[in-house]
Amino acid sequence: MTSLKNSGRSPEIGIAEVHQALALNGLRDKVILRCSGAHQSGLDVVKSAILGADSFEFGTTALMMLRCVMAKNCNVKCPAGLTTAHEEFKGDPRVLAQYFMNLAHEIREILAVLGYQSLLEIRGKTDLLHLIDHPTMIGQLDLTKLLAQVEVVKIEKPIYLEADFSVDDRIMEKVKAGIVEDKQQQVIIEGADFKLNNCNKSVGGQASIDIERMLSYQLSEQQVAESKAIYTNQHGRRYLAPDSVIIRTHGSAGQSYAAFLNDGIRMEHLGTCNDGVGKSACGGTIVVESPGAALKHLAITC
């Protein structure tokens, strides 16, 4: 919704259009529609909810409660010290808390007057709104479809794509078996089971977290001493030796491939990847190679 505001269009148009499109296609209950329309009062929130919004953003107004002076110089030098000099910031967070409390009370009062108990009950009930028609208004824009009422198509047994960490679970099983149980110096994980598609998101991320948890809390001092691949730094943190775990995948990887990659892990992918490769990685090596011969591989070391 912010893109509509930045492009000069009214955010109300976007809220209504998205809500109507989702409702007609049976997707309304699967999507949380969050809107940003310069909300300031409870009435603004209620209007957005009627047009179809589920969640509501507060940016400028919330900052003003924290002593923002609207200098439009945020990332260079904030006069109030909100963004560039936190030691000078004198804003009181209790004022912001009280503002949201007052906002919630106002919304409850408006809902009570309308005869409803929650914002969800008024979602899409555009008969509660009307367009201003006054002789002094300028322009001939027809916005009647903004308040068009659509029937929400309900799916009896909707299918939701739940989080699937089956690939990471198989990686973790092989890491435990090779590094901890068999005391191997290097474990290579590959095969037909590691062909990825767009549904396999953040492959390697959960495995990196599980490996960090295993090294820090699940292994005894004796197991660490006997392992050839586990090191301990001067701060007492346990980590894997470089390239002690090599994971080879192929296919079309989903979003955030090798996210949160940890020390000692090398992930090699033959194929294509979606956006977010190596997001928030704090160690390890990522190699993405094109299946075609025309393009060379890309290697990233974190």
N, C-alpha and C positions, 0 to 999 in steps of 0.2 A: 504494500500500500504506500510505502514511502516513495517509491519510484513515481507513482502518480502525482504525488505532491511536488516532487522535485521537477517534474516535467511541466508543471503549470496546470495540471488538471485537478478538478475537485476530488478529494479522496472519497467522498460519498458515492460518486459514480462507480469507482472501483469496488467498493464494499458491496453495493447492490448487484453489480454484474457478476462478481465472483460467487456470491451467495446463490443467485438465481441459477447460474450454470451448474454449480455443485448439486443443488437441490433437484434439478431436472434430470441429472445423470446418475442419481442414486449414490452420490459420493458425499452428501452433506454430513453424515454422521461419522465419516472417516477423517474429516479435516477440521482442524481448529483454525478459524479465520481470525488472524490478529490484525488490527488496524491501527494506523497512526494518523490521526486527523487533527492534530493540535488540540487535544482534549484539555480543557481547563476546569470545567464544572461537571456536576453530576448529570445535568441535562445533555451535555455533549455525549457522555457515555451512553445514556439511554437512547439517544437518537441513533448512534452507531449500532447499538444492539438491535434496534428495530429494523435497521437496514440489513442486518445479517451477521454482525460481528460477534465473536466469542471472547476475544481477548483484546485488551486496550493498552496502548503504549502512552507513557507520559515522559516526555523528554525535557523540553524547555521549561514547562511549568514546574516540574519537580526541581530543576536546577535553580529556579528563581526562589524556591523555598529555602534553598541552601545558600542564599546571598549572591546569586549570579546577577551581574549588572548588565548582561546582554551587550558586552563590548564587541562581540563578533571577532575576537582575537584569541580564540581559545588555545590553539597549539603554539602560538608565538609568545605571548605574555598576557596571562589572565590577571587583570587588575585586582580581582578579589582573591586570587591565589587558589582557585578551585582546581585548576588543571596543571599549573606549572610550578606552584610553590605551596606545597601542602602544609609546610610549617607555618605559613601565614594565614592559612584558612581559619576563619572564625565562625563559620556557619554552624548552626545548631541542628543536629539531626532530629531533635524532638519536634522542631517546627514542621519538618517534612512528614513525620509520623502523624502529627495532629492534622495536617492538611489532608492526608489520605483517609483519616478517620472522619473528618468532616465531609469529604467527598462520598464516602460510603453511606453516611447518614442521609445525605441529600438524595442519593440514588434510591435508598429505601423509602424515603418519603414520596418520591415521584412514582415509584412502583405501587405504593399503597393507594395513591390517588387514582391510578389507572386500574387498580384492582388485580394486580399480579404480585407474585411472591418472589420471583427471581428474574434475572436477565434472560435466562434461557427460555422462559415462557413467552417473552415478547419478541424473540428472534424471528424475523421475517413477517411480523404482523404490521405491514406497512399501512393498514387502514387507520392506525393510530396517528399517522402523520398526514399533512396536507401541504400542497405547494402554495406559496404566497402568490396571490393574484391581486395586484394593486395597480391603479392607473399610472402611477409615477414610475413603475418599473421599466427599465430600458432593456430592449432585446426581445427576440422572438424565439428563444430556445424552448423546445418542447421536451420537458423532463418528466412527462407522465409515466414513462416506462421505468423511471427510477423507483417508483412506488408500486410497480406491478407485483401482484401476489402470485406466487407460483406454488404448485403442490409439491411437497417434498416426497420424492420417490423413496420408499422404504425397502431395503433388502432384508428378506426374512433371515437368512443365514449368511451374513457377510463374512468374507475371508480376510483376515488380517495377516500381514507378513510380520511374524514375530522375529525377534533377534535370533540369529542362527550362528553359533560358534562351533559348529561341528568340525570345520577345517582346523581351527585353533586347538580344539580338543585332541584331534589326532596328532597335531604337532607336539602338544604337551606330553602325550603318552610316549612318543618316540624320544623326546628329550629326557624324560625321567628314566626310561629304560636304558638309553645310551650313556648319558652323562653320570647319573647317580648309581644305577644298579650295575651296569657293565663297566663303569669307570673309563669310558672311552675319552680320548682327547678331542675327537671331532665326530659329529653326527651329521650325516647327510640325509635329508628328508626329501623324497621325490616319488614320482609314480603317477599312475592313472588317477588315483584318488585325489590328486591335487590339481585337477583341471577346474579352473574357476569360470564363473559367469557373473553377470551383473548383480545377481542376488547375494553374492559373497562379498559383503562389505567389511572393511577394516580388517582384512586378513592379516594376521601377525600381531595385531594390537592386543587382543586378549591374551595371546600366548606370551607376549612380552611382559604383560602385567603378572601373569601366573608364574613366569620364571623368576621375576623379581621377588614375588611373595615366597616362592619356594626357597630361594637362596637366603632370604633374610629371616624367615620364621620357621621353616619346616625341616631344614637340614641341621643335623648335629655337628659339633665341632669335629668329630671323628670323620664323618662323611665328607666334610669340606677338606680335611687334611688328606684324605685318601684320593680325592678327585684330582685328575690332571688338568681339568679345564676351568676350575673355580679359583679365582684370585680374591685377595682381600686387600683393600687399600689402607692408607694410613689412618683413615677415619673409621675403619671397621666395616665398611660396606663391602659386601660380597658381590662379585660380578664375574661374567664369563670371559674367558680369553678370546682374543679376536678370532673370528671365523670358526669358532668351536661348534656353532650350529648353522648349517647351510640348508636353506629351504628353497627348493626349486619348484615353481608353479608354472602353469601355462594356461592359455585361453584368454578370456576377456575379464580382467579383474574389475570388481566393483569399486565403489568409492572408497577413498582413504586406505588404499593398499599400503601395508607396512606402517600404519600409523602407530605412534608411541614406541617405535622400534628401540630396543634396548641394546646394551653393550654385548658384544660377542655374537650377534646374530647377523647373518648375511642372507638376504632375500633376493633371489634371482627369478625374474618373471619373463617368460617368452610369450609375447603377445601384446595386447593393448591394455591400458589402464584408464580408469576414469579419474576425475579430479581428486585432489587431496593426497597424492602419493607422498608418504613420509611425513605426514602432518604430525607435528609435536614430537618428532623423533629426537631421542637424546643419546644416540649411539648406534653402532651397527653400520651395515653397508647395504645399499639398495641398488640392484642392477635390473634395468628394464630393457629388453632387447626386442626389436621388431622382428616379426616372423618373416618379413621380406628381406631379400638380400640387398636392396638398395639403401636401406638405412642402417647406420651403425648403432650399436647399443649405447645406452646412457647409464653411467654409473654415478652414484651419489654416496659419499661417505659422511656420516654425521659424527 
